[in-house]
């Protein structure tokens, strides 16, 4: 089996892993949808009512700041009418019987129309019967979240407000009721326990991912809370980079769920290519038994710190410089492979980064240097195959590969 055939097999295996992951995600979603609702909000009766806007009080909106494009919406109301009335609930107050649940921008545009016309209109409203304050907050939260993902601190405060209204609710239950990711909800809530860092995130000085990384470092004891707050402040002020912050708190990016399968497939591709070359095109039964009993964990001649690139596997042994041992030269070559892999992941392999759960440039290099040397080679070759497929003007030396469609 040639190197190219091995790489193609590896790509097919990765594609299968992706499909299996997508299928698993779909099955998990279906299972979630089959669960009974945690509340009966969706089944509550709804009816259309009419009222002037002085009978509607605004509620606390999880989104802060001015509402966007209210004037444009007001003009649309005059031209085309109110297509979707705001959702309200009953207050029990005879003077102001309704409270807004969803539709803050629409209500603001309706008030603007009233102001422009000088005479209050009677507007249509959708009333959800018997809705509690907790249900109203949850529904508003869900509407806002799915329209545009809110800022994490704003999100966390809204979740906390819902949980205050119903102390028996967990963060996971609030996440389910609103359709928000449970892990994101938990991370955002925990960040509120560090107000000094949360304030920098809310001000836009510090990314949520960086703040959460610092929070995790505190929870695992890698740094003290005081040191972490100082480091986060320096990062927010621009005194240190995000990469320097990572190193300071000892952050190691989590491996994706399918990391072991992916690494195994890449490992097998390189193993097959080497054995095929050494045995004249086919791996022997002994080789297969060696693979099955775990010989792929560490091949002969490959150490955990450095691995020589065997010419039979399509690589080349690095040249040594004066005063440098062969082992040091091999380690240097392997480190260059890691650097190259990190650059490729950052600059031309977005899809592969997403598969591995890598979120930024720093994590690409951390991932590359965490791989074993021969895994780096296999990953680089597979990415080279992808780049060749997409290359509209490949080099003449590789024309035979593109014509063969491999």
C-alpha positions in Angstrom: 0.0 0.0 0.0 1.4 3.4 -1.0 1.7 6.4 1.2 -1.1 8.1 -0.8 -3.4 5.0 -0.5 -2.7 5.0 3.3 -3.6 8.7 3.6 -6.7 8.2 1.5 -7.8 5.4 3.9 -7.1 7.6 6.8 -9.2 10.4 5.3 -12.0 8.0 4.8 -11.8 6.8 8.4 -11.8 10.5 9.6 -14.9 11.1 7.4 -16.6 8.1 8.9 -15.7 9.4 12.4 -17.3 12.7 11.5 -20.4 11.1 10.3 -20.6 8.9 13.4 -20.2 12.0 15.6 -23.0 13.8 13.6 -25.2 10.8 14.0 -24.5 10.6 17.7 -25.3 14.3 18.1 -28.6 13.8 16.2 -29.6 10.9 18.3 -28.8 12.8 21.5 -31.0 15.7 20.3 -33.9 13.3 19.6 -33.5 11.8 23.0 -33.6 15.3 24.6 -36.8 16.1 22.6 -38.5 12.9 23.9 -38.1 14.0 27.5 -41.2 15.5 29.2 -41.1 19.3 29.5 -39.9 20.5 32.9 -42.7 23.1 33.1 -46.2 23.4 31.5 -45.4 26.9 30.0 -45.9 25.7 26.4 -49.3 24.2 27.2 -50.8 27.4 28.8 -53.7 28.9 26.9 -53.1 32.0 24.9 -55.6 34.5 23.6 -55.6 37.8 21.8 -56.6 41.0 23.8 -56.6 44.7 23.0 -55.5 47.5 25.2 -53.8 50.9 25.1 -50.2 50.9 26.1 -50.7 52.6 29.4 -52.2 49.3 30.5 -48.9 47.5 29.8 -45.9 47.7 32.0 -42.4 46.9 30.8 -40.5 44.1 32.5 -36.8 43.8 33.2 -35.0 42.9 29.9 -32.0 40.6 30.1 -30.4 42.7 27.3 -29.2 46.1 28.5 -28.6 49.2 26.4 -30.7 50.9 23.7 -33.0 48.8 21.5 -31.8 48.6 17.9 -33.7 50.1 14.9 -36.9 51.1 16.9 -37.6 54.0 14.5 -37.4 51.8 11.4 -39.8 49.3 13.1 -42.2 52.1 14.0 -42.4 53.1 10.3 -43.0 49.5 9.3 -45.9 49.4 11.8 -47.5 52.4 10.1 -47.0 51.0 6.7 -47.8 47.3 7.1 -49.4 47.0 10.6 -48.5 44.9 13.6 -47.8 41.4 12.3 -46.8 39.7 15.6 -48.2 41.3 18.8 -46.0 41.4 21.9 -46.6 38.6 24.4 -47.9 39.7 27.8 -49.0 38.1 31.1 -51.6 39.2 33.6 -50.4 41.3 36.6 -53.6 41.2 38.8 -53.4 45.0 38.9 -56.6 46.7 37.7 -54.8 49.9 36.6 -52.0 48.2 34.7 -53.3 44.7 34.0 -50.6 43.4 31.6 -46.8 43.0 31.8 -44.6 42.5 28.8 -43.0 39.1 28.4 -41.5 39.2 24.9 -41.3 41.9 22.3 -39.6 44.8 24.0 -38.5 46.4 20.6 -42.0 46.0 19.2 -43.5 47.7 22.3 -41.0 50.6 22.1 -41.9 51.1 18.4 -45.6 51.0 19.3 -45.1 53.7 21.9 -43.2 55.8 19.4 -46.1 55.5 17.0 -48.5 56.7 19.7 -46.2 59.6 20.4 -46.0 60.6 16.8 -49.8 60.4 16.3 -50.6 62.2 19.5 -53.5 59.9 20.3 -53.0 56.5 21.9 -54.0 53.5 19.8 -55.6 50.4 21.0 -53.1 47.7 20.2 -53.4 43.9 19.9 -51.5 41.9 22.5 -51.1 38.1 22.9 -51.9 37.1 26.5 -50.5 33.8 27.9 -52.9 32.8 30.7 -51.6 31.9 34.1 -48.0 32.6 33.4 -45.8 33.1 36.5 -42.9 35.5 36.8 -40.4 32.7 36.6 -42.0 31.4 33.4 -42.0 34.9 32.0 -38.3 35.3 32.7 -37.6 31.9 31.2 -39.6 32.6 28.0 -37.9 36.1 27.6 -34.5 34.5 28.2 -35.2 31.8 25.5 -36.4 34.4 23.0 -33.4 36.6 23.5 -30.9 33.7 23.5 -32.1 32.3 20.2 -32.4 35.7 18.5 -28.8 36.6 19.3 -26.5 34.9 21.7 -26.1 37.3 24.7 -22.9 38.4 26.4 -21.9 35.8 29.0 -22.2 38.0 32.0 -25.6 39.3 30.9 -26.6 35.6 30.3 -25.4 34.5 33.7 -27.3 37.2 35.5 -30.5 36.3 33.7 -30.0 32.6 34.6 -29.4 33.6 38.3 -32.6 35.7 38.3 -34.6 32.8 37.0 -33.1 30.5 39.7 -33.9 33.1 42.4 -37.6 33.0 41.3 -37.5 29.2 41.6 -34.7 28.1 44.0 -35.3 24.4 43.2 -34.2 24.8 39.6 -30.7 23.7 38.6 -28.5 25.4 36.0 -29.0 22.3 33.8 -32.8 22.6 34.1 -32.7 26.3 33.2 -30.5 25.5 30.2 -33.0 22.9 29.0 -36.0 25.2 29.4 -34.3 28.0 27.4 -32.4 25.9 24.9 -29.0 27.2 26.0 -25.9 24.9 26.2 -25.7 23.5 29.8 -21.9 23.7 30.0 -21.9 27.4 28.8 -24.6 28.1 31.5 -22.6 26.6 34.3 -19.4 28.4 33.2 -21.1 31.7 33.0 -22.7 31.3 36.4 -19.4 30.3 38.0 -17.7 33.4 36.6 -20.1 35.6 38.6 -18.3 34.2 41.7 -15.2 36.2 40.5 -16.7 39.7 40.2 -13.3 41.4 39.5 -12.8 39.2 36.4 -16.5 39.3 35.4 -16.4 43.1 35.3 -13.5 43.0 32.8 -15.4 40.6 30.6 -18.6 42.7 30.8 -16.6 45.8 29.9 -15.2 44.0 26.8 -11.6 44.1 28.0 -11.3 40.4 28.5 -12.6 37.5 26.4 -15.0 35.1 28.1 -12.9 32.1 27.0 -9.8 33.7 28.6 -11.7 34.5 31.8 -13.1 30.9 32.0 -9.6 29.5 31.5 -8.5 31.6 34.5 -11.5 30.4 36.5 -10.7 26.8 35.8 -7.1 27.3 36.9 -8.4 28.6 40.2 -10.8 25.7 40.7 -8.0 23.1 40.0 -5.6 24.9 42.3 -3.0 25.7 39.6 -3.0 29.3 40.7 -4.4 31.3 43.6 -7.4 33.5 43.2 -5.4 36.6 43.9 -2.7 35.7 41.3 -5.4 34.7 38.8 -7.2 38.0 39.2 -3.9 39.9 38.7 -3.1 37.9 35.6 -6.5 38.4 34.1 -6.2 42.2 34.8 -2.8 42.3 33.0 -4.3 40.5 30.1 -7.3 42.8 30.0 -4.9 45.8 30.1 -2.8 44.4 27.3 0.3 43.9 29.4 0.4 40.2 28.5 -1.0 38.2 25.5 -3.6 35.5 25.8 -0.9 32.9 25.0 1.2 34.2 27.9 -1.9 34.1 30.2 -2.4 30.5 29.2 1.1 29.5 30.1 0.9 31.5 33.3 -2.1 29.6 34.5 -1.0 26.2 33.2 -3.9 25.8 30.8 -4.0 22.6 28.7 -6.8 22.5 26.1 -9.2 19.5 26.6 -9.0 16.8 24.0 -12.1 16.3 21.8 -14.3 13.3 22.5 -13.1 11.5 19.4 -9.4 12.3 19.9 -8.3 8.7 20.6 -10.1 7.4 17.5 -8.7 10.2 15.3 -5.2 9.7 16.7 -5.4 6.0 16.2 -6.5 6.3 12.6 -3.6 8.8 11.9 -1.2 6.5 13.7 -2.4 3.5 11.7 -2.0 5.3 8.4 1.6 6.1 9.1 2.2 2.6 10.4 0.7 1.0 7.4 2.7 3.2 5.0 6.0 2.3 6.8 5.3 -1.5 6.9 4.1 -1.5 3.3 7.3 0.1 2.2 9.5 -2.3 4.2 7.6 -5.4 3.1 7.4 -4.6 -0.6 3.9 -3.2 -0.6 2.0 -5.3 2.0 2.0 -5.5 5.8 2.9 -8.9 7.1 0.8 -11.0 9.5 3.4 -10.4 12.1 3.0 -6.7 11.6 -0.7 -7.0 12.0 -0.3 -9.0 15.2 2.1 -6.4 16.5 -0.4 -3.6 15.8 -3.3 -5.5 17.5 -1.3 -6.2 20.7 -0.4 -2.5 20.9 2.9 -2.3 19.1 1.7 1.0 17.6 1.9 2.7 20.9 5.7 3.0 20.5 7.4 1.7 17.4 11.0 0.4 17.4 13.3 3.3 17.1 10.7 5.8 18.2 11.0 7.4 21.7 8.5 9.5 23.5 10.7 12.6 23.2 11.8 12.2 19.6 11.3 9.8 16.7 13.4 9.4 13.6 11.7 9.8 10.2 12.5 6.6 8.4 13.3 7.0 4.7 11.3 3.9 4.1 8.2 5.7 5.3 8.8 8.6 3.0 10.6 10.8 5.4 14.3 11.7 5.8 16.6 11.7 8.8 17.5 15.2 9.8 21.0 16.4 9.3 23.0 17.1 12.4 24.9 20.3 13.0 28.3 20.5 14.5 28.3 19.3 18.1 24.7 18.0 17.8 23.8 14.4 18.5 21.5 12.4 16.2 18.9 12.3 18.9 19.0 16.1 19.3 18.7 16.5 15.5 15.7 14.2 15.4 14.1 16.1 18.3 14.7 19.4 16.5 13.2 18.0 13.3 10.2 16.8 15.2 9.7 20.2 16.8 9.8 21.8 13.4 7.1 19.3 12.3 5.0 20.5 15.2 5.5 24.1 14.3 4.6 23.5 10.7 1.5 21.5 11.8 0.4 24.4 14.0 0.9 26.9 11.2 -1.1 24.8 8.8 -4.0 24.3 11.3 -4.1 28.1 11.9 -3.9 29.3 8.3 -5.5 26.7 6.0 -7.2 24.0 7.9 -10.2 25.6 9.7 -12.4 22.4 9.2 -9.8 20.2 10.8 -9.4 22.7 13.7 -13.2 22.5 14.3 -13.0 18.7 14.4 -10.3 18.8 17.0 -12.1 21.4 19.2 -9.3 23.9 18.7 -10.6 27.5 19.2 -7.6 29.7 18.5 -4.1 29.9 17.2 -2.4 29.1 20.6 -4.3 25.9 21.0 -3.3 24.8 17.5 0.4 24.8 18.6 -0.4 23.2 21.9 -2.2 20.4 20.1 0.7 20.0 17.6 3.3 19.8 20.3 1.2 17.4 22.3 1.2 14.8 19.5 3.8 12.1 19.3 6.3 12.7 16.5 4.9 10.2 14.0 1.4 11.4 14.7 2.6 14.9 13.5 3.9 13.4 10.3 0.6 11.6 9.6 -1.5 14.7 10.4 0.7 16.8 8.1 0.3 14.3 5.2 -3.4 14.1 5.6 -3.7 17.9 5.6 -1.4 18.0 2.5 -3.8 15.7 0.8 -6.7 18.1 1.6 -4.7 21.1 0.3 -3.8 19.2 -2.9 -7.5 18.5 -3.5 -8.4 22.1 -3.2 -5.4 23.4 -5.2 -6.5 24.8 -8.6 -2.9 24.9 -9.9 -1.0 22.0 -8.3 2.7 21.6 -9.1 3.6 19.4 -12.1 5.3 16.9 -9.9 2.0 16.0 -8.3 -0.1 16.0 -11.5 -0.2 12.2 -11.4 -1.9 12.3 -8.0 -4.6 14.8 -9.1 -5.3 12.9 -12.3 -5.7 9.7 -10.3 -8.2 11.4 -8.1 -6.4 10.2 -5.0 
